[in-house]
Amino acid sequence: MVRCSLGHINFQEKTDCSEPEWWPEDFPFTIPFTKPKKFTGNWAQKMKEIIIICYQFHRSVFYYAFATIWPLMSMRVYAL
């Protein structure tokens, strides 16, 4: 997600990327992205927050909503 947001679809070894303008100020930006050793709190929740911030910045929150709902909808179809 971050790679696409920066316009780099494939940068396996790239480490000279600048922080996206949508990145939260209270969270360190690193490539590769890793959990900070001093992080306290719910890591999964923080990741969701960062994803939503990215989607909001790119005016694409509907993708997040679709990705959240799709697994539930496909389970219902296969259950029939």
Stockholm file with secondary structure:
# STOCKHOLM 1.0

chainA/1-80         MVRCSLGHINFQEKTDCSEPEWWPEDFPFTIPFTKPKKFTGNWAQKMKEIIIICYQFHRSVFYYAFATIWPLMSMRVYAL
#=GR chainA/1-80 SS CHHHHTTCSCCSSCCCCCCCTTSCTTSCCCSSCCCCTTCCSCHHHHHHHHHHHHHHHTTCHHHHHHHHHHHHHHHHHHHC
#=GC SS_cons        CHHHHTTCSCCSSCCCCCCCTTSCTTSCCCSSCCCCTTCCSCHHHHHHHHHHHHHHHTTCHHHHHHHHHHHHHHHHHHHC
//
